[in-house]
Amino acid sequence: MSLKLMIGGSGSGKTELLYKNMIDMSLAEPDGRFFIIVPEQATMQAQKELIRLHPQHGTMNIDVLSFKRLAYRVFSELSLPQPALLDDTGKVMVLRKLAGEKKKELSMFSSHLNQPGFLDEVKSMLSELYQYGVSPETLRAETKKPGTSRILSGKLDDMCLLYEAFKEFTKERYITMEELLDVLCREVPRSKILKDSVIALDGYTGFTPVQYRLIGLLLKTCRRLFVTVTATENENLFEAGRESDLFDMSRKMAGKLAAICKEAGTELEQSEVLRTRPLARFQKSPALDYLERTAFRYPYRPFKGKAGELFFVQAENPADEAEFAACEMERLVKEEGYRYRDMAVVCGDLSGYSRELVRRFEEYGIPFFLDEKKDVTGNPMIRLIKSSLSVLQGGFDYESMFQYLRTGLVSGETEKIDRLENYVRALGIRGFSKWDSAWERVYEGGEHINLVELNEFREEILAPLKSFREKTEGQADIGTMTKALTGLLEELSVEQKLLKISADFAAAGDYAMAKEYEQIYGLVMELFEKLYDLLGDETVSKKEYGGILSAGLSRLQVGLIPACVDRTAAGDLKRTRLENIRALFFVGVNEGIVPADAGRGGILTEQERELLKSHEIELAPTAREEGFMQRFYLYLAMTKPSERLYLSWSGLSAEGKTMRPSSVINQMRKRFPENPVLEAVALRKPAAARPSARKAVVRALEEPGTILENREFAALYGWLSGEGGEKERMERLAEAASYAYKAHGIGHAAALELYGQMLNGSVTRLEQYAACACAHFLSYGLELKKRREYEIDLSDMGNLFHQSLDLFFRTVKENGEDFRAIGDEERKRLVADCVGQVSAKYRNTILKSSARNSYLIKKVEAITDRTIRALIYQIKKGDFEPAAFEVEVNSRFALADGGAMNLKGRIDRLDTCEDGDTIYVKIMDYKSGSTSFDLALLYRGLQLQLVVYLDAAMDLLKRRNPGKQVEPAGIFYYHIADPSVEREEGMTEEAAEAAILRKLRMNGLANSNLEVIRHMDKEIETESDVIPVALKNGILQEAKSSAAGGKRFSRLTGFVKDSLIRMGEEILDGETAVNPYKQGNRTACDYCPYHSICGFDLKTKGYGFRRFRPMKAEEIWKEIEGEEEEDGENG
């Protein structure tokens, strides 16, 4: 019984020497038993190395195990029942359940239980307490010690409560991974396979308390025990040292092993120290041997000369670093004869760099293995499970239902799901009873929906959920709910669907995703089994069950297996095991990343850990100790390559924040002062890597103006087109770079097929065409509509106002009442009644669907009452009487080539005033938005509606009143609003009301005839508070008025008709150009819903706004009158 330490620096060959010794002994003693114990993740590599070194390339009596596998080997030998092992996922689920039960007793943790990641922290703390043998009693005693703060005491109390509950729950049922070695310790003396065996421990930088205890027992049982220790030849590991020494971890390990050896009464053999220089790994690389000998140690002498094996590389950002690494790897393969397996990448922040590394490796065609567990919480199966539970908890609400349906595992008929979603959103369907009832209603714009087909699909997708709901009704236990969930997955054939997706990924060459989809179903089923076994009899609510299950699902990870042997590995400093590599790319060597900032977070702060350490409670290393350990791991990483080491860093983070190189870079540069800092961009050789060359070409093509002067572009383009074998691709790139938009339209024949010979619509349709022909085509040609929502938006508010106002005026008219004589009480009563009637019927009673909508009814009522007051005031001020409301009008126009256009519309209010044989007509259009009359917009075709309505109304009145003269009085917008005024000191209610009424004045175009003006405002003296007109000494002030004479109204009507005909003919000719207008800061694109379709981009040649120059009113009138006269002469 003896212990022997094999000591050597990283790369000294101690592992190879140990394995050769074990092989020699095993060959000399064929009946002997030999065990090599390494960390769990290193077992495969150790087996490969052992087989490589063995003369027979196979072993019969040497086993490579981890401590965990050793335990199971002993249990099997002794025919002991395999202990039910509770892994980290099981711990989290149990803790979630226990924490829920103890919530009221937890003083510090209760408010954090649903916080993402918190239970993982509790689990980690629990594992730490088990690992270091800290009992609940020790924790409880600590809360009473002087110096323990109230906060620390609260944390320890809560932790103790959960610890005790956890131990009670698992007692005689389960053991944790940390307790596994405790069980092994009890059985080691009985084991025959360990007795007189030879055991070697390799690859460890230290051991936990229970592992040291196990080693003590092994020393008493086995014949010889070998342990490799990493330290250079001039380190005396059995003398006192400083905590800051690079090999302090090794010194502590050696000292502890020596103490255990003495305590066990076994022999401590003379250590074997590997002293030969240069070390075995660095026979051809003196600079790397020097780095191993001096890294993180003082004093040192700088390396003489330039070290050709070491490279300092500065990059712009992580993407640039990743591209440099990929490009250099390609060069090493093509020019230096490297294999991909000869190279590796390590990173201090793998999660931050993995995306860029994967992207660049795939671009360059480099086979690689990313050594990290893949989080699968975004996998469709996980989303399906969570959303199915959310459906039950949320009462079949919209969000949960469509999260469930959109997983892709319920139904592959996405178009039917789209239609279903449109229907549900439009009618606000939620709740099981509504989903389980036949759908019969039709919403506005949904008349085309096939309700029979929709109901059949609804029943199809509801059936599995309905069954799931029935099986879990009431307070079910966890086992019942887990069985029901399994049944749901089986009914949906989820496993088969996932395997099909996996096969599709494999066929596309995405083996990582293929592996994820292949494994995920099995992982979830394992989790369900654990949940059933652990907590199956526990009765919980659906919410609690969802919380427990989510805690377990959050722990699921897929471990990926390298797809091929010749591949590059990429990993982090601690987890990744690298052996026999020639070149290492150490990326992201930036401050704060390498070494990582001290402080791990977690349940206890670093100050609290230091306090517990001072009270002789041993836990995981503190931040200070962790900092020294990180240095040791950096040393191990940088000494892995035998030929080349690249240390690179970024000047900017992926988010564009400035970053500095790590202190490690500064230390290394002082040791190698003659090695320059290289720029990543300068080191890339496009000729050696197509992706880099291709990117340079694309960058040049993005600035075509500089291409003629860009010699690099010409060389790269020529190379890629010739030797690079990408002629076709280069031609496509050049073609794309020179692309210019050209408007072609769809042609007359296609337009006739789309619209027919008769163009039907409204004036609004033509106004949209005037704004942008493409937007018109998308809206009226392809009929692309915004999805209908079961909510009240601005257009709904406008409809409610319009319908309420219409009903009010109709009611007054039908009752034969005088608008001028209605009192305040009667008006308010009528308004409330009208708004109530409208809201009760509006959009399938949507206004009664929520408290918010009920509030909107009150708001509509208040604004409608304010509007009626203002409108009645305006009626009282003049001689005009409301004659008709919501008047439907048709305007028909003959178009070229036998075409025709029929425009329908509805006049909100038509007022008339009879003066002898003349009937004056006033058109009013209510606007809930802030629309103002703009002659310039009218001239451009963007505001034609009022003029068309006026013309149609005059035609109507002429037909109804033969022999009467019908004249225009004006066209006006009324802005529906409830404005406020700033009250000045001493302002009366009457003055405030007058100020509000001035704000509510109609805007538009009035007849400039003073007689007509006075018919609209009998009291006008200077500026009217009813119409946009101002007088001075009885004469119209044109600068302050919006008015025109009768002839101008006539010419304006003719101009608008001509504009409508011209646009109608252009539409039937197939005009669809992307030609938005711009006037001042206003453009057709401002509120256009088709941005993602039209492709309009000012950076692309051929695209541009139709810019409308500013024009004064008189200039516009001259243009209109000029065009009318010209048309008259031509006619």
Residue, then its C-alpha position, 0 to 999 in steps of 0.5 A: m500500500s503506497l502513494k506515488l505522485m508524478i509531478g511535471g509541468s503542463g506538457s511535460g509528458k506525465t500523463e503519457l508516462l503514467y499510462k505507459n507505467m500502467i500498461d507495463m504493469s498490466l502486461a507484467e501482471p495479466d491477472g492484476r486489476f488496474f484502474i485509471i480514474v479521470p474526470e467524467q468528461a475526460t474518460m473518452q479521451a483517456q481511453k483513446e490515449l491508452i489504446r494509442l500507447h498500448p502495444q496491442h492497441g487494446t486493454m483487458n485489465i485496465d479500466v478507465l473510470s470516473f469516480k461516479r463510474l467506479a461507484y457503480r462498478v463496486f455496487s455491481e460487484l457487491s450485488l448492491p441495488q443501484p441507488a436511486l440517484l437524484d440528479d440536478t434536474g430532480k433536485v430542482m423539481v423537488l426544491r420547487k415543490l418544497a419551496g412552494e410548501k414552505k413559502k410562508e416560512l421562508s423569510m428571504f427566499s419567498s419573493h424570489l421563487n418564481q424568479p428565473g434561475f433562482l431555484d438553480e442557485v438554491k440547488s447549487m448551494l444545496s449541492e455545495l453543502y452536501q459536497y463539503g459536508v456542511s450539515p443543517e445543524t452547522l448552518r443553524a448554529e452559524t445564525k446565532k454566532p456574533g458577527t452574523s448579519r440579519i440578512l445572512s442569518g435569514k438566508l441561512d435559516d431559509m437554506c436550512l429549512l429547505y435543506e432539512a425538508f430536502k433530506e427528509f423527502t429523499k431519506e431512504r428513497y434517493i441519494t444525490m450525486e454528492e452522496l454517491l461517494d459517501v455510499l461508495c466509501r462505506e463499501v470500499p473495504r468490502s470490495k474485492i476488485l479494489k483490493d490489491s489493485v493499482i489505481a491512478l488518478d489523472g487530470y485532477t487539479g484538486f479534490t473535494p472533501v468526500q473525494y479525499r476521504l475516498i482516496g484515504l480508503l483506497l490507500k488502505t485497500c489498493r496496492r499502489l496509488f498514483v496521482t499526477v500533479t501539475a507543477t514545474e520541476n523547481e516547485n517543492l510541493f511539500e513546503a509552505g507557499r503563498e496562496s498567490d503562487l501559480f501552483d498553490m492548488s497543486r501544493k495544497m493537493a500534494g500536502k493533503l494527499a501526504a497527510i492522508c497517506k500518513e493518517a492511513g499509515t501507508e508509504l509515501e513513495q519518492s515522487e517522480v518529477l519530470r525535469t527534462r527541458p524543453l518539455a516533451r510537448f515543446q521539443k520544436s517550440p522553444a518559445l512555448d516552452y519558455l511560456e510554460r516556464t515563466a507564465f504568471r511567475y516572477p521574476y523572469r527574463p524576457f524571451k530573446g528574439k521574436a517568437g515565431e510560435l506566438f501571435f498577438v492579434q488585435a481584432e475590431n470585434p468578436a466577428d472579426e476575431a472569429e473570421f481571423a481564426a477561421c481564415e488562419m485555420e484554412r491557411l494552416v490546412k492548405e499551406e502548412g499541412y495541418r489537419y482540422r483536429d490539430m487545431a482548437v479554439v478556447c474562449g473565456d466567454l464561449s456563450g458570447y463567441s459561439r454564435e460568431l464562431v459557428r457562423r464563420f466555421e460554417e462559412y469557411g466549411i470548417p468541420f467543428f465541434l462546439d463543446e457546450k451543452k445546448d439549451v433546448t427551452g426554445n425547442p417546439m416540444i418544450r414550447l408545446i408542453k408549456s403552452s398546453l399547460s398555459v391553455l388550461q391555466g389561462g382558460f383557453d385564452y388567445e395567447s396560449m392557444f396560438q402559442y400551442l398551435r404555432t409550435g408546428l407539432v399540432s398541425g402542419e396546416t399553417e394556412k388553416i391556422d392563419r384563418l383560424e387566428n384571423y377569426v379568433r382575433a376578429l371576434g375576441i374568442r376566448g374561454f373553453s365554452k367558446w372554443d367548444s361551441a360552433w362558430e356561426r358569427v361573421y365579422e366585417g371583412g370576413e364574409h369570405i370565410n368558409l365556416v363549415e371548414l373552419n369549424e371542422f378544423r377547430e374540432e380537429i385541433l381542440a380534440p386532444l386538448k379537450s381530452f387533456r382537460e378532462k383528464t386533469e380537471g379539479q385537483a389532480d396529483i402530479g402523476t395523473m397530470t404527467k400521464a395526461l400530458t404524455g397522452l397529449l403528446e402521443e395523441l399528437s404523434v409528437e415523437q414521429k413529427l420530431l424524428k421527421i424534422s430531425a431527418d430533414f435537418a440531417a439531409a440539409g447537413d445541420y447535424a447539431m439540430a438533427k441531434e437536438y430533435e432526435q434526442i429531445y423526446g427521450l429527454v422529456m420522457e426521462l424527465f416525466e419519469k423522474l417527475y412521476d417517481l419523485l412526486g407522482d402522489e403529490t396533489v397540486s394545482k395546475k399552476e404549481y404543477g406548471g411551475i415544478l415542470s418548468a423548473g425541470l424543463s429549464r434544466l434540459q440540455v442536449g449533449l452533442i457528439p462530434a460528427c467526425v474525427d477530423r474536426t476543430a474543437a471549440g470550448d471554454l477554459k474549464r470544461t473542454r479537454l484538449e489533447n495533442i493539438r498543434a495550434l490553439f486560438f485563444v479568442g476574447v482575451n479581453e479585460g473582464i473576460v479573461p480572467a473573468d471578473a471575481g464574484r460568482g453571484g449566487i445565494l451568498t455574497e463573497q463577504e458572507r463566504e469569507l465570514l463563513k470561512s473565518h468561522e471554519i466552515e469550508l465551502a467552494p473557493t471564494a472569489r479571491e481563491e477563484g481568481f488564483m484558480q483562474r490563473f492556473y486554468l489559463y496556464l493549462a490552456m495556453t500550454k496545450p498547443s505544441e507549435r502555435l498559440y494565437l492570443s486575440w482580443s477585440g477593440l469593441s464588443a458585439e454591442g459596439k462598446t469599447m473593450r481593452p485587452s486583458s492583463v494577460i496580454n500585457q504580461m505575455r507581451k512583456r515576456f515576448p517584447e519583440n513580438p508585434v501586435l498584428e491586425a486581424v484584417a491584415l492577416r487574412k489572406p483572401a486568396a486562401a479563403r473564398p468567404s473573406a474574398r467574397k465579403a471584400v467584393v460585396r463591400a466594394l460593390e456596396e459603394p459602386g462609385t469607388i470601384l474604378e479606383n479599387r485595385e483590390f476589388a478588381a483582383l479579388y473579383g477576377w480571382l473569384s471569377g476565374e481560379g475561385g470558380e465562382k464566375e456565375r455568383m460574381e456575375r449575379l453580385a455585379e448584377a445586384a449591385s447595378y440594380a435599378y428600380k423600373a416601373h413596369g406595371i401589370g399591363h392593360a389585360a391583367a388590369l382588366e382581369l383584376y378589376g373588370q371593365m367597370l372600376n368600382g370603388s370610392v373617391t378614397r380609392l382614387e386618393q390612395y392611387a394619387a398618393c402611390a399607385c403601388a399602395h393602391f394596387l396592393s390594397y384594391g388589386l391584391e386586396l391585402k388587408k390589415r388583420r381585424e382585431y377584437e379591439i377598438d381602434l381609431s377607425d372604430m371611434g370614428n364609426l361610433f361618432h358618425q353613427s351616433l351623430d347620424l342617429f341623433f340628427r335622424t331622430v330629431k328630424e323624424n320627430g319633427e323637432d327644431f334643432r334650434a329649439i332643443g334644450d340641454e337636458e333633452r339634447k343630453r338624453l337624446v345623445a345618451d340614448c343614441v350612443g347606447q343604441v349604437s354601442a349595443k349593436y356595434r361589431n358583435t357587442i365588442l363595446k361590452s367585452s371589457a371595462r376599458n370599452s365601457y369607459l370608451i362608451k362614456k368617452v364617446e358619449a361626452i365627445t358626441d354631446r360636445t359635437i352636437r352642441a357645437l353643430i347646433y350652435q353652427i345651425k343656429k348661426g345661419d339659415f341652413e337646415p340639415a336636409a339629409f344625413e348619410v346620403e348615399v351617392n353614385s358618380r359614374f364616369a366613362l373611361a377610354d376603351g369602353g371602360a367605366m368607373n363608378l364611385k360610391g360614397r356617403i355624405d355625412r350631412l347635407d344642408t340646404c338653404e332656399d332663397g327664392d328660386t335658389i337652393y344653396v348646398k352645403i356639404m359636411d364631412y365629420k372627421s375624428g382625425s385632424t383633417s384640414f382642407d388643403l387646396a394643394l392636396l386637392y390639386r394633387g388628387l389627394q383630397l377630392q372627396l368633398v368636391v365629388y360629394l358636392d357635385a353629386a348632391m347638386d345633381l340630386l337636388k337639381r333632379r328633385n327641384p326642377g326649375k330651381q337654381v342650385e348653387p354651392a355654399g361650401i364644402f366643409y370638414y368638422h373635426i370631432a373633438d372635445p378641446s379645452v382652452e387655457r383659462e385666463e384670470g377672470m374668464t367667464e364660462e360664456a367666454a370659455e365656451a366661445a373660445i371652444l366653439r371657435k376651435l370647433r369651427m368648420n374648415g373647408l372652402a366657402n362660397s365667397n358671395l357675401e349673401v351666401i356667407r351671411h346665410m351660413d353666419k348671420e352674425i358675422e362682422t369680422e371673423s366667423d366662428v362657424i366657417p373659415v371666413a373673415l370680413k373687414n368693413g363688409i368686404l371678404q378678407e381673402a388672406k384670412s379666408s378659404a373661399a371661392g366664387g361660384k365659377r371657381f367652384s364649377r371649374l374646381t368640379g370639372f378639374v376633379k372630374d378630369s383628375l378622376i377620369r385620368m386616374g381611372e384610366e391609368i389604373l385600367d392601364g395597369e399602372t402600379a408604380v412605386n411612386p409615393y408623393k412627398q409634400g413638405n415633411r408629409t409623405a405617402c409612406d408615413y402611415c402606409p402598411y405596405h413598407s415590407i412589400c413594396g421595396f421602396d428604398l431611396k438608396t436604390k437607384g430608380y426609387g424616389f418621391r414625387r416631390f410636390r413643390p409648395m404652391k400658393a392658393e392663387e397659383i393653384w387656382k390659375e393652374i386649375e382655371g388654365e387647365e379647364e380653359e385648355d380642355g374647353e378649347n380642345g373640346 
